[in-house]
């Protein structure tokens, strides 16, 4: 059977400019500006890219990508930030041209890559539905048949004749997804944009994507960092790493390989140079370390010490730090925080936060930590997912299921009493 998508030796490169700092005389500055202006004019006339900086580097966002997708497949594309996932979707959606290789697509493609994709902000929701239908090559009669289903799914009937530029991001995504899913494309491409919606709508979208694939034979390409959503929807997976295809296969094997690569037994962070550390103009992470309370490895019986050091650049505020621990399936274990400077007495400099999880708290498994820094528990200073990834080993082998590890996030040690009462 001929594949509906065939990607052969696909590559996408960009030219990046770097500015080297050095002493430059005024005459050199003027000469450089003139050369840059001439160069930019040539690039514009030739349809090339605009590059800033006096040194140019070729960066390959994708390199030597090869895969095939059969009709009706639901393919999850996973990988770390910067792995090339969004670039691949843009190439598949024909938004950007590949540098090397080729792609063969059979049928109409509908894409939802970011909030606002494919919508004209000045047009109403109603007008944008018909506009998207026309882009997909559908007649007004065909769009009209699907119109009520689209509006009902999106839940925006009240705002149907309002310009979409006045929609909230959630409303925008609901309508955009409803249009993409209902206008009968042969290939549906969805990026992480669904994360903007609420949990109920995300579940509704996953159900719709599964429905159009299983019942209508449509092909779905889905990018997400939510491994639970990926595993529940997709049957096959592609793992990208540094712009290359690191693994492909059934979704269970692909996710398992990704997790084995992403989670290690020495997850600690330490940055001597704060300019290279995660953060922004408000907060920079100096170090984030975890260690067992008992013994030398993280396991069910060991407990965990958490020690965070960060540099604060904002003085005179009520500063708070929140720690959110989740499983790899996006089950939140806890979301706990502390106001560190409650009397608007924060100072610029290094702070340290420590806490513990006692032994027999976490079950064996893989976990990830999210950090959130705020001001007065209202204003966001900085936030980052997956700051730490770590694995808790199973050491209670005789106390599990046939597979060795019982289900659940917690593994408490409890004292049972047994009495015959009748």
C-alpha positions as CSV (number, residue, x, y, z in Angstrom):
1,X,0.0,0.0,0.0
2,X,1.3,3.4,-0.9
3,X,2.0,5.7,2.1
4,X,0.0,8.9,2.5
5,X,3.2,10.7,3.7
6,X,6.7,9.8,2.5
7,X,9.7,11.8,3.7
8,X,13.1,11.2,2.1
9,X,16.5,12.6,3.2
10,X,14.7,15.7,4.5
11,X,16.9,18.6,5.7
12,X,16.2,22.2,6.7
13,X,19.0,24.7,7.4
14,X,19.1,28.3,8.5
15,X,21.9,30.9,8.3
16,X,22.6,32.4,11.7
17,X,24.5,35.6,12.2
18,X,26.9,36.1,15.2
19,X,28.1,39.5,16.3
20,X,31.7,39.5,17.6
21,X,32.4,42.2,20.1
22,X,35.7,44.1,19.5
23,X,37.0,47.7,19.2
24,X,35.8,49.2,15.9
25,X,36.6,52.6,14.6
26,X,33.7,54.9,13.5
27,X,34.8,54.5,9.8
28,X,34.6,50.7,10.1
29,X,31.1,51.0,11.6
30,X,29.9,53.1,8.7
31,X,31.5,50.8,6.2
32,X,29.9,47.7,7.8
33,X,26.5,49.4,7.8
34,X,26.8,50.1,4.1
35,X,27.9,46.6,3.3
36,X,25.0,45.2,5.4
37,X,22.5,47.4,3.6
38,X,23.7,46.2,0.2
39,X,23.7,42.6,1.4
40,X,20.1,42.8,2.7
41,X,19.0,44.4,-0.5
42,X,20.5,41.5,-2.5
43,X,18.9,39.0,-0.2
44,X,15.4,40.6,-0.5
45,X,15.7,40.8,-4.3
46,X,16.8,37.1,-4.5
47,X,14.3,35.8,-2.0
48,X,17.0,34.9,0.5
49,X,17.1,35.1,4.3
50,X,18.0,38.3,6.3
51,X,21.1,37.6,8.5
52,X,22.4,39.9,11.2
53,X,25.9,39.8,12.5
54,X,29.4,39.8,11.1
55,X,29.9,36.0,11.3
56,X,27.6,33.5,9.6
57,X,26.9,30.0,10.7
58,X,24.8,27.3,9.0
59,X,22.5,25.7,11.4
60,X,20.6,22.4,10.5
61,X,17.3,22.3,12.3
62,X,16.6,19.0,10.5
63,X,19.0,16.6,8.9
64,X,18.6,13.3,7.0
65,X,15.0,12.7,8.1
66,X,13.3,9.6,6.6
67,X,10.0,8.0,7.4
68,X,6.7,6.8,6.0
69,X,3.1,7.2,7.3
70,X,0.2,5.0,6.2
71,X,-3.3,6.2,5.8
72,X,-5.2,6.2,9.1
73,X,-2.0,6.2,11.2
74,X,-1.8,8.4,14.3
75,X,1.8,9.4,14.7
76,X,3.2,11.1,17.7
77,X,6.4,13.2,17.3
78,X,8.3,13.7,20.5
79,X,11.7,15.1,21.6
80,X,13.3,17.7,23.7
81,X,12.8,21.5,23.1
82,X,14.9,22.4,20.1
83,X,14.9,18.9,18.7
84,X,13.2,20.1,15.4
85,X,9.6,19.0,16.0
86,X,8.0,22.3,15.1
87,X,10.3,22.8,12.1
88,X,9.3,19.4,10.8
89,X,5.6,20.2,11.1
90,X,6.1,23.5,9.2
91,X,7.8,21.7,6.4
92,X,5.0,19.0,6.3
93,X,2.4,21.8,6.3
94,X,4.2,23.5,3.4
95,X,4.7,26.6,5.4
96,X,8.4,26.5,4.9
97,X,10.5,24.9,2.1
98,X,13.0,22.1,2.8
99,X,16.6,22.7,2.1
100,X,17.3,19.1,1.0
101,X,15.2,16.0,0.3
102,X,11.6,15.8,-0.6
103,X,8.1,15.1,0.9
104,X,5.2,13.3,-0.8
105,X,1.8,14.0,0.5
106,X,-1.5,12.5,-0.7
107,X,-4.6,14.6,0.0
108,X,-5.5,17.8,1.7
109,X,-3.6,18.9,4.8
110,X,-5.0,20.9,7.7
111,X,-2.6,22.3,10.3
112,X,-2.9,23.8,13.7
113,X,0.6,24.8,14.7
114,X,0.2,27.9,16.8
115,X,-2.6,30.3,18.1
116,X,-3.7,32.2,15.1
117,X,-2.5,29.9,12.3
118,X,-4.7,30.3,9.2
119,X,-7.1,32.9,10.7
120,X,-7.4,36.5,9.5
121,X,-7.7,38.6,12.7
122,X,-10.0,41.2,11.2
123,X,-12.6,38.6,10.0
124,X,-15.3,37.2,12.2
125,X,-15.3,33.6,13.3
126,X,-18.0,32.8,10.7
127,X,-15.9,34.4,7.9
128,X,-12.8,32.5,9.0
129,X,-14.6,29.2,8.9
130,X,-15.4,29.8,5.2
131,X,-12.0,31.2,4.5
132,X,-10.3,28.0,5.9
133,X,-12.7,25.8,3.9
134,X,-11.7,27.7,0.7
135,X,-8.0,27.3,1.6
136,X,-8.6,23.5,1.8
137,X,-10.3,23.6,-1.6
138,X,-13.9,23.1,-0.4
139,X,-16.9,24.8,-1.8
140,X,-19.2,27.0,0.3
141,X,-21.9,24.3,0.1
142,X,-19.4,21.7,1.5
143,X,-18.4,24.1,4.4
144,X,-22.1,24.9,5.1
145,X,-22.8,21.2,5.7
146,X,-20.2,21.1,8.4
147,X,-20.8,24.6,9.8
148,X,-23.2,23.7,12.7
149,X,-20.9,20.8,13.8
150,X,-17.9,23.2,13.9
151,X,-19.7,25.9,15.9
152,X,-21.1,23.3,18.3
153,X,-17.7,21.7,18.9
154,X,-16.0,25.0,19.4
155,X,-18.7,26.4,21.7
156,X,-18.3,30.0,20.3
157,X,-21.8,30.5,18.9
158,X,-22.3,33.7,20.9
159,X,-19.1,35.2,19.4
160,X,-19.5,33.9,15.9
161,X,-19.8,37.3,14.3
162,X,-17.1,38.9,16.4
163,X,-13.6,39.5,14.8
164,X,-11.4,36.8,16.0
165,X,-8.7,39.3,17.1
166,X,-11.0,39.9,20.1
167,X,-11.1,36.2,21.0
168,X,-9.2,34.9,24.0
169,X,-6.4,32.4,23.2
170,X,-8.6,29.5,24.4
171,X,-11.5,30.6,22.1
172,X,-9.1,31.0,19.2
173,X,-7.8,27.4,19.7
174,X,-11.2,25.9,20.1
175,X,-12.5,27.4,16.9
176,X,-9.2,26.7,15.0
177,X,-9.2,23.0,16.0
178,X,-12.9,22.6,15.3
179,X,-12.3,24.0,11.7
180,X,-9.2,21.8,11.1
181,X,-10.9,18.6,12.4
182,X,-14.3,19.0,10.7
183,X,-13.4,20.2,7.2
184,X,-12.4,16.7,6.2
185,X,-8.7,16.9,5.5
186,X,-6.9,13.6,4.7
187,X,-4.0,14.7,6.9
188,X,-4.4,16.5,10.2
189,X,-1.3,18.1,11.8
190,X,-1.5,19.4,15.4
191,X,1.3,21.0,17.4
192,X,1.5,21.6,21.2
193,X,-1.0,24.5,20.7
194,X,-3.8,22.4,22.4
195,X,-2.0,23.1,25.7
196,X,-3.6,26.5,25.6
197,X,-7.1,25.0,26.0
198,X,-8.6,23.7,29.3
199,X,-8.3,20.0,30.3
200,X,-11.8,19.2,29.3
201,X,-11.3,20.6,25.8
202,X,-8.0,18.9,25.4
203,X,-9.7,15.6,26.2
204,X,-12.4,16.4,23.7
205,X,-9.8,17.2,21.0
206,X,-8.0,13.9,21.6
207,X,-11.3,12.0,21.3
208,X,-12.1,13.8,18.0
209,X,-8.6,13.1,16.5
210,X,-9.0,9.4,17.5
211,X,-12.5,9.4,15.9
212,X,-11.5,10.9,12.6
213,X,-8.6,8.5,12.4
214,X,-10.3,5.2,13.3
215,X,-13.7,5.9,11.8
216,X,-12.9,8.1,8.8
217,X,-9.4,6.7,8.0
218,X,-7.7,10.1,8.3
219,X,-4.1,10.5,9.2
220,X,-3.0,12.5,12.3
221,X,0.4,13.9,13.1
222,X,0.6,15.1,16.7
223,X,3.4,16.8,18.6
224,X,3.2,17.1,22.4
225,X,5.4,16.9,25.5
226,X,2.4,15.2,27.3
227,X,3.4,11.5,27.1
228,X,0.0,10.4,28.5
229,X,-1.8,12.2,25.6
230,X,0.7,10.9,23.1
231,X,0.3,7.3,24.3
232,X,-3.5,7.5,24.5
233,X,-3.9,8.8,20.9
234,X,-1.0,7.6,18.8
235,X,-0.2,4.1,17.5
236,X,3.3,5.0,16.1
237,X,6.0,7.4,17.2
238,X,9.0,9.3,15.9
239,X,11.7,10.6,18.3
240,X,13.7,13.6,17.1
241,X,17.0,14.5,18.7
242,X,19.2,17.5,17.5
243,X,17.3,17.6,14.2
244,X,17.7,13.9,13.4
245,X,15.4,10.8,13.6
246,X,16.7,9.1,16.8
247,X,14.1,6.4,16.9
248,X,10.8,5.3,15.3
249,X,8.4,2.5,15.9
250,X,5.2,1.8,17.8
251,X,4.4,4.5,20.3
252,X,5.1,2.4,23.5
253,X,8.6,1.6,22.3
254,X,9.3,5.2,21.2
255,X,8.2,6.7,24.5
256,X,10.1,4.1,26.4
257,X,13.3,4.9,24.4
258,X,12.8,8.7,24.9
259,X,12.3,8.2,28.7
260,X,15.4,6.1,28.9
261,X,17.4,8.8,27.2
262,X,15.9,11.7,29.1
263,X,16.0,10.4,32.7
264,X,19.3,9.5,34.3
265,X,20.7,8.8,37.7
266,X,22.7,12.0,38.0
267,X,20.2,14.8,37.1
268,X,21.7,17.5,39.2
269,X,22.3,21.0,37.7
270,X,25.1,23.3,38.5
271,X,26.1,26.5,36.7
272,X,29.3,28.4,37.6
273,X,28.6,31.0,34.9
274,X,25.1,32.5,35.6
275,X,24.9,33.9,32.1
276,X,24.6,30.3,30.9
277,X,22.1,29.3,33.6
278,X,18.3,28.8,33.0
279,X,16.4,31.9,33.9
280,X,15.8,35.5,32.8
281,X,16.3,39.1,34.0
282,X,14.5,38.2,37.3
283,X,15.8,34.8,38.3
284,X,18.8,32.6,37.4
285,X,19.3,29.0,38.6
286,X,22.7,28.5,40.2
287,X,22.2,24.9,41.1
288,X,19.4,22.4,41.7
289,X,20.5,19.1,43.3
290,X,18.7,16.0,44.6
291,X,20.2,13.3,46.7
292,X,19.0,10.3,48.7
293,X,18.4,10.8,52.4
294,X,19.4,7.2,53.1
295,X,22.0,5.3,51.1
296,X,23.6,6.2,47.8
297,X,20.8,5.9,45.2
298,X,17.3,7.2,44.7
299,X,14.8,4.4,45.5
300,X,11.5,3.8,47.3
301,X,13.3,3.5,50.7
302,X,15.8,6.3,50.3
303,X,13.8,9.5,50.5
304,X,15.0,12.6,48.6
305,X,16.8,15.8,49.6
306,X,16.0,18.8,47.3
307,X,18.4,21.8,47.4
308,X,17.8,24.8,45.1
309,X,20.1,27.8,44.8
310,X,19.1,30.7,42.6
311,X,20.2,34.3,42.0
312,X,17.5,36.9,42.5
313,X,17.7,40.2,40.6
314,X,14.6,41.8,42.1
315,X,14.9,43.6,45.4
316,X,12.1,44.9,47.6
317,X,9.4,42.4,46.6
318,X,7.4,39.5,48.1
319,X,9.1,36.6,46.3
320,X,7.7,33.1,46.2
321,X,9.0,29.8,44.8
322,X,6.7,26.9,43.8
323,X,7.8,23.3,43.1
324,X,5.5,21.1,40.9
325,X,6.4,17.4,40.7
326,X,4.7,15.2,38.0
327,X,5.1,11.7,36.6
328,X,6.0,11.3,33.0
329,X,2.3,10.7,32.3
330,X,1.5,14.2,33.5
331,X,0.0,13.1,36.8
332,X,0.7,15.9,39.3
333,X,2.3,14.4,42.5
334,X,2.3,17.8,44.4
335,X,2.3,21.5,43.8
336,X,3.8,23.2,46.8
337,X,5.2,26.7,47.3
338,X,6.6,29.1,49.8
339,X,6.8,32.9,50.1
340,X,10.5,33.4,50.7
341,X,10.5,37.1,51.5
342,X,7.0,37.9,52.9
343,X,7.8,41.5,54.0
344,X,8.8,42.9,50.7
345,X,12.4,42.5,51.8
346,X,13.9,40.5,48.9
347,X,17.5,41.4,48.1
348,X,19.6,40.9,45.0
349,X,21.8,37.9,45.5
350,X,21.8,34.1,46.0
351,X,19.0,32.3,47.9
352,X,18.8,28.7,48.9
353,X,15.7,26.6,49.4
354,X,15.7,23.1,50.9
355,X,13.0,20.5,51.5
356,X,12.7,16.7,51.7
357,X,10.5,13.8,50.7
358,X,10.6,11.2,53.4
359,X,11.4,7.5,52.7
360,X,8.4,5.5,51.4
361,X,6.8,8.5,49.8
362,X,7.3,8.0,46.0
363,X,6.7,4.8,44.2
364,X,9.3,3.6,41.7
365,X,9.1,5.5,38.4
366,X,10.3,8.5,36.4
367,X,9.5,12.0,37.6
368,X,10.0,15.6,36.4
369,X,10.1,18.9,38.4
370,X,8.7,22.2,37.3
371,X,9.8,25.5,38.9
372,X,7.6,28.6,39.2
373,X,8.9,31.9,40.7
374,X,6.4,34.7,41.4
375,X,5.9,38.1,43.1
376,X,3.2,38.3,45.7
377,X,1.8,35.0,44.4
378,X,0.2,37.0,41.6
379,X,2.9,38.0,39.1
380,X,5.1,35.5,37.3
381,X,8.8,36.1,37.5
382,X,10.0,33.0,35.7
383,X,8.8,29.4,35.1
384,X,10.3,26.3,33.5
385,X,9.1,22.8,32.9
386,X,11.4,19.8,33.3
387,X,14.1,21.5,35.3
388,X,15.0,18.2,36.8
389,X,14.2,14.7,35.5
390,X,15.0,11.8,37.8
391,X,14.1,8.2,38.4
392,X,13.2,6.4,41.6
393,X,14.4,2.8,41.6
394,X,12.3,-0.1,42.8
395,X,13.8,-1.9,45.8
396,X,10.7,-3.6,47.3
397,X,10.6,-6.4,44.8
398,X,8.6,-8.8,46.9
399,X,5.8,-6.4,47.6
400,X,4.4,-5.6,44.1
401,X,2.4,-7.1,41.4
402,X,3.5,-9.8,39.1
403,X,5.4,-7.1,37.2
404,X,7.3,-6.1,40.4
405,X,6.0,-2.6,40.8
406,X,2.4,-1.9,42.1
407,X,0.4,0.9,40.4
408,X,0.1,4.4,41.9
409,X,2.3,7.4,42.5
410,X,2.8,6.9,46.3
411,X,4.4,4.0,48.0
412,X,3.7,4.6,51.7
413,X,4.9,2.3,54.5
414,X,1.9,1.6,56.7
415,X,1.3,-0.6,59.7
416,X,-1.5,-3.1,59.3
417,X,-3.3,-4.7,62.2
418,X,-5.2,-8.0,61.8
419,X,-8.1,-9.1,64.0
420,X,-10.7,-11.8,63.7
421,X,-13.8,-10.1,65.1
422,X,-16.6,-12.7,64.6
